[in-house]
Amino acid sequence: MTLPSISVDDDAGSPIDLNALSDLAGHVYSTLHIHPDSELGITLVDIDRITTLHEDWMNEPGPTDVVSFPIDELVPGTSEALSGPGMLGDVVICPEFAQGDAAAAKRSLDEHVQFLTVHGLLHLLGYDHATEEEYARMFALQDELLDSWGAAR
C-alpha cells in the first residue's frame, strides 16, 4: 500500500502534534478514497503570515484560523475508483489565532487544529459552507471524519 504524500510543517513553533495531523489527513484520504499519490501540504503559521495570506488571497481584512489553496480541484473518490492522483493543495493554519476559538468550542488547541485540518481539507475537495445546505453537508462530513478518526485511534 502506498502511503499518502502529506507534508506537515510548523513555521509557527507551536506545540501542536504534527504526527497526529499527518495521521488525520491520512485517515481523510482513506475514508474519502483520495489517491495516495495526491499531494497535500499542511503548514502552521504565525498571526503575521496568516494575516498576509488572508488579505492577499482572500481579500479579507485581518487574520483568520485557516485558509485553503486548492491546486488540481480533486474531488472525493469511491471505493471502486480513487480520486486523483494530483496536487490536492495546501492548508494553512494559525494555531495562535485558533486558540480563542478552541477555548470557545471547549476543545484543546490540538483538537481544534485537527478540526481545522479536516475543515481545510474539505475545502480543497470542493466543499463549502456558503449556503445552509452546503454548511449542513460539510459540517456533517467534518464531524463524521473526526469521530471515525477518534474511534480508530
Steps between C-alpha positions, in 0.01 A plus 500: 500500500629844406511754781341838426726786395431733793744757635440675831714799595495722806629845411337642814692300761171381649446213746274315254545124446608495135491120476134506602424749220674275247313194631170688489560611141581138411170394657315757286683371190397144580141577597432726200692276257759759405783358291807463725718671237295819541727751668391703802682762702395606850686797644464665840581871492503804728249787509702722266522233228132398516397868491705555185356188333144587602527856372696423181317186385154522656463879490387492863643728768694370798599151612297179487538145626540305174534561126501238226666519161369231263720417205352226280139524625482131589177354635445199727510162329303185568593156627508388134697797363744720688523870424814651355787465502601863496583800709227531761634829634602672821328560832648783707401524867579759766502332843542835675178636348322166546571500874203728574261290292630183665413635843154611383435154351629332819774320307870475563716691253610168344137391456405831344794496258393147403148635440648777282713247311192302397314823425780620274529161328129500422536844341780358282256230389238755394284513811376840613261651752361803317140378526314323780487179296874511423574579864295204624663263250857615564478512878324161519782343298759686706349364824477149352868506397615626840282248685619205291863608535461530877341155517782351292777635726 
